[in-house]
Amino acid sequence: MARYVVKLGSNIVARDDGALRADVLERVCAAVAERRAAGDDVVVVSSGAIARGMEVMGLAVRPTAIEDLQAASAVGQGKLYRVYDELLRARGVTSAQVLLTFHDVSARAHYLNARRTLARLLAWGVVPVINENDTTATEEISFGDNDFLAAQVAILVGADLLVLLTPVDGLFTADPRVDAGARLVEEVEDFSALDGLRIGHTTSALGSGGMRSKVVAAEMATAAGMPAVICNGLDASALATVLGGGRAGTQFAAGDARYSSFKLWLRYAKPPHGAVVVDAGAARALREGGTSLLPVGVVAVEGGFDAGDAVEVREADGAAVIGKGISNYTAAELRRVKGLKSADVRSVLPRATDEAVHRDYFVLV
């Protein structure tokens, strides 16, 4: 049994005028039903609520005001899910609508609750159809058209493959719409090899993503030890081919799963609220020794944060980010004890812990 996460952007779900691509959705649901019949688990992450709402309300152009985008989503979300539900039910598959917000993946308790809910739905043989709840959450509207969300969902459910559907055949060396010499990149094993490519943020009239956000989503998945594919969702056979074990589009090889699910959450989902700047010795120990960060190694504190918030850890010489961790101190407390040895820290803050950031709550980036 395999587990797949399939993500459809707005430009796959709907045409530029907001009309649903009924033929595409039928093919996607048919491919999903085929995998369910084979005993596999499938999760669908679908954008398109705003596009659906635009069509219903007769809006010719995607709104720009947040309240208009949220209202369009409120109109379209239920109607979009009903299409998935009817198409899957006609093929003997039960689906469930799941709406997530950025808070659901950035707050650890919510993250674990979402993971448990999705695990139970999959255990029941249900296909979750997930979208960002952008009726109330503003972050998704500039979130990369759910690419980040799809990668997070893939990590949440422990997927075997993340499939990102686009209106082109995959990742190209340049934008094929403007460069006739652009070539398809068939396989990526080292993301640093992509540094020379012109990977843009070009979006459709409806969507908010682009190829760059899909590459970042693929990088997140591979860092969790799972492969990813970017392929053409408008192609009649690409999705079924990929889910059936064939090749289409751009393949991203799975990396070594170096991090626990907690550290993957910390690295990719929990936003930092400030920064801690450390000296060269502390930077070297964090990178090479896997040690905790002590106040003695801290030379500066940036921003305002509470104990339990995530913070970036940066080098003093330059702006390089070493990693991200959970602070045991508030910003004000850490400013009081930075540079002090542990015994001196306790004389200033008697109940303080030795570690500013414990190694179990720190991840290199």
N, C-alpha and C positions, 0 to 999 in steps of 0.2 A: 504494500500500500504506500502510495506517495501523497504528499501534501503540497498543493500549489496555491500561490496567491497571484491573481490576475488583475491587473490594474488598467482601467480604461479612462483616458482623459476626455475632456469636453469635446475635443475635435474628433474623437472616435465615436462618442455617443450621439453627437448632433452635428448637422451641417452648419455653415456660417450663419444661415438665417434662423437657426434655433430648431429647425425641424429634426426630429429624431431619425437616426439612421436605422430604420427598422430591420433592414436586411443584415446589418452588422450585428445588432443585438441578438437577432435570431441565431446567427452563426455562433456567437459567443456562448449563448445559452445551450445550444446543441452540443458544443464541445465540452462545456461544463457537465452536462447531463451524461455524456459518454464516459467521462472520467469517473463520475459518481457510480455509474453502472459497473465500472471496473473495480470499484471499491476504494477509489482514491478520495481524498478530501480536497475540496476547492473553496477558496475564499475569493470573492469578487470585491474589488475596491473600485468604485465608480464615481467619477465626477459627472457633471451634467445637470445638477438641480437648477442652477442659475439659468443655463441654456433652456431647459424645459419651461421654467417660469417665464422667460423672455418670450417664448413662442406663445404660451397661453395668454399673456398680457399684451401681445402684439407689439413688443418693443423691438425696433429694428436694429438698435445698437446696444451692445453690452453697457450697462450703467457704470458710472465711475464712483458715485456716492455710496458710502458703506451701507446706509440705510436702504438704498434702492437694491443693492446686491443682496442684502439679507432678506428683503421682502420678496425679491424674485426667487430666491432659494426656498422660502417658505411656501410659495405658490407651487414650485416645481418639484420639490423633493418627494412628496407622497405620490405624485403622478408618475415620476420616474421609477420609483420602486415598484409601483403596480405593474409596470411593463415587465420588469424582471420577474416578478412573482408569477405573473400569468404565463410567461414564456417557459419558465422552469417547471411550474406546476403542470403544464400541458405535456411535459416530458417526464413526469413522475417524480420530480424533485421538489422537496420542501425547502423554502428559503426563509430567511429572517432579515429584517431591516435593522442595521446597527449604525447608530450615529455617534461619532466620537468627536471630541474637541482636543485641542492641543493640551489642555489641562489633564485630560485623561491619560496622556502618555508622559507628561512631564511631572505629575505628582505620583509618587511611588505607590501609594495605596490604591489610587484609581487605576494605575497601570496593572497592578496585580489583579484587581477586580475585573478589568477588561479581559485579561488573559484567561481567567477562570471561566468567564462567561463564554468566550469564544471556544475554549476547550470543550465545554459542555455541549454547545451547539454542534460542533464537529463530531463529538461522540454520539450524538443523536442522528448523525447523517444529514444534518441541515447545512445548506449553503448560505453563509452569512454574506449579505450584500451591504458593504460598508461605504459610508461617505462621511466627510467632515460635516459636523453640525454647524454650517456657516450661517444659519439663521441667528445664532446667538454668539458665535465665535468669529472675531474679525481676523484672526491670524491666518486662517486657511486661504482667505481671499488673495493673499500674496504668498501662498505657501508652496507654490510649485505645482499647482493643479493636482494635488494629492500624491505626488511622487514620494515625498517624505513620509506621508501617512502610510502608503503602501509598503515601504521598506520597514517601517515600525511594526506594521501588522505582520509582515513576514517573520520578523524577529519574535514578536509576541507568540505566534502560533508554532514556531519552530518549523517553518516551511522547508521543503526540499528544493523549491525553485520559485523565484520571483519573476513574473513575466510582465513587462511594461509595454503596452500597446501604443503605437504612434502611427501617424499617417504616412510615414516613410519607412523604408525597408530596414532601418537600423541606424547605427552611428556611422557617419561619414567623415572623411578627412576634412570636409568643409560643407557648407550648406549646399545640397545638391540643387536647390531651387534657384541659386544664383551663380553657382560655379559648375560648369559643365565637366570639369576635370575631377570633381569630387569622387572618391572611391569609398565603397562600403568597407568598414572595419569589421571583419568577420569574427575575430576573437580578441579578447583583452585578458591578459594574464597579469600585467603590471600597469597600474594606473598612471605611474609616472611617465610611461611611454606616450600618454595622451597629451602631455603638456604642450606640445607643438601644434596641436590641432585647433582649428577655429570652431570651438564648440560654443554655440550661442544660446541666448535666452529668447530667441524668436518664438512668438506665440501665435495662436490663431485669433480670430475675431472674438471667440468665445472663451478660450482658455487662459490660464495665468501661468502656465509652465513653459517648458522649452526643453531642448535636448540636454542642456547642462544639468538641470534638476534631475533628469532621468539617470544620467551618468553618476551623479552623487548618490541617488537611491541605490543604484547597482553597487556602488562602492560600499555603502552601508551593509547591504545584504552579504557581499562577499567577505566583509570583515567579520560577519557572524558565522561564516563557514558554509554559506549556501550560494549556489550559482544563481546568476540572473541572466535574463535575455531581454533585449530591446528588439521588437519586431513589428511588422506592419499589421495593424489591426484592421485595415481596410482590405487586406489580401484575403481572398476567400479561403485559403488553406493554411495560412501561417500559424495561427493559434493551435489548431488541431494537430498540426505537424509537431510543434514544440511540445505540447502536452503528451503527445504520443511517443516522445523520445527522439524525434528527428531534429534537424537543424534548420533554423531560419533566422534571419536578422543577425544581430551582434550578440555573441556569447561572452559572458563574463565568468571566468573560472572562480570557483570557490577558493577563498583563502583559508589559512589555518585559523580555526576558531580559538583565538587566543584569549577571549574575554568571556566571563560569565554573563548571564542575562542581565544581572544587576549592572555590571560595568558597561555593557552595551547600551543599556538605558541611560546611564550616567553620561556616556560619551555622546550619544546622538539625540537624546530626548529631553534631558533636563537642562533648561537654559541657565547660563551663569548670571549672577547678580552683581558681580564685581570681579576684581582680580587681586591676586597676591603676587608680589614681585619678590624673587628670591636671589640669593647670591650664587656665585659660580659653584661653590661646594655643594650647596643644596640641590642645584640643578643637576649636577653630575650624579649625586646620590639617587635622585628620583629617577633619572634616565637609566642608570646602570645597575643600581643596587636594589631597586624595588623597596626602598625604605619609606617611612612616614616623613612628613614635613613637620619639623619642629619650629617653634617661634624664633629660635636663634638664627635660623636660615632666612628669615623674612626681612627684607629691607624696605618694603613699602606696601601699602594697602590702598587699593583704588576702589572707589564706589562705596555704596552702603549695602550691607547684607546682614542677615541674621544667622545665628548658629543653625546648621541644617540646610542652609542654602548652598547651591553649587557655585564655585568660583573657578575662574581660570587661574592657572599658575604659570607665571611668565618669568623669563630670564631678565636680570637687571641690565645686561648689556644687549640692547636691541629689544625688538618687540616680539620675539619668537615665543609662541605658546608651547609650554612643555606638556601640559595636561590639564585635566579638570578634576576637581574633587569636591567633597562635601566638607565645609568648614565646621570645625568644632567651636569656633568663636564668632562673635559678632564682629563687624568691621571695627567698631569703636574699641572693643576689647583687644583685638589683634594689634591695633595701632599702639595701644598702651604697652604691649609686651613684645613687640617685634624686636629681634636682635638679642633677646634675653635668653640665658640658659634656663633649664627647667626649674632649678631651685629658686632662681630669681623671679621666674614667672609666678610661682606659687606664693611668693611674698607680696606680689601685686594683686593676684587673683587667687585666693586660697583654694577655691574649688575647681580651678582650671585643670584640664587634662594636659598630658605632656605633648600630645600631637595637635598641631594646628589643623592638619589634614592627615587622617590615618591612611596607611597604605591600602587597607581593604576598601577604602572609599575614595580611591584615586585611580585615574586611568590616563595613560599616556595618549596624546593625540598627535 
